[in-house]
Amino acid sequence: MHDITDLEGRGIPGVGVASSEFTQAAAAQAASLGFDAAMVFVPHPIQDRNDDEMRALAEAAYDEIVARVSMT
């Protein structure tokens, strides 16, 4: 959240990507920073996924990420 806030503050559009486990944490951080960052949430967990599984998650989220960047 801090990275997206920093990028946006410098005029660089950004979208945060996190696993669905962190939706509440992202909302809490956004509220504490006073910044409503564009976020895309992928299925949790991600830490044990192999490269092919991570690629599939990224491909599934790609259109939503691009759409949210376009909205900023």
N, C-alpha and C positions, 0 to 999 in steps of 0.2 A: 504494500500500500504506500509506503514511504517513497519507493522508487517511482511509482506512477504519479504520485503527487508532485514529486520533483520534476519529472519530465513535463507534465502538463504546465507546471509553473514556468517552465522555460519555453513554452510554446510548442512542445513536441508531443503529438498525440500518443496516447498509450492505453493499453488495456491490460488489466491484471488477469492472470490465469491461475486458478487454484483448484484444489479438489473440493468436492461438495461438502466435505467435513468442515470446511472453514468458512461457510457462508455467514454464520453469526459473528465469527471473529473479524471477518472483513467489514461487516456492517459496523461493528463496534469501533474498529480502527478508523473507518471513514468518518464516523461521528466525532471521534476525539480529534481528528485532524481538521474537521470542518470541510471535508472534500468528498464528494460523491463520485468516486472513480468508476469508470466502466469496468465491469468484471465479467468474466466467463468462468463458469465452474464445470469441471470435468468429474467423472465418476471417481469416487474414493475407493480404495487407496491407490496411490501411484508408486510408492517407494519400492514395491516388490515386483513391479512390472518389467518385462524384458523390453528390448529395443523395438521389436515389432508391435508389441502392445502399446508402447508409448507413441509410436508413429500413428497407430490407429486412433488413439485418443486425440492426437493433434489434428489428424485429418478430419475427424468428426467435428471438432471444435472450430476448424479453420474459417468456415463461412461466417459463423457468429462473431469471431474475433475481428475479421475484416469489416463486417457490418458495424461493429461497435467503434472501431477506429474511424470509420467514415462519419460516424455521428458526433465525434468530438471536435 
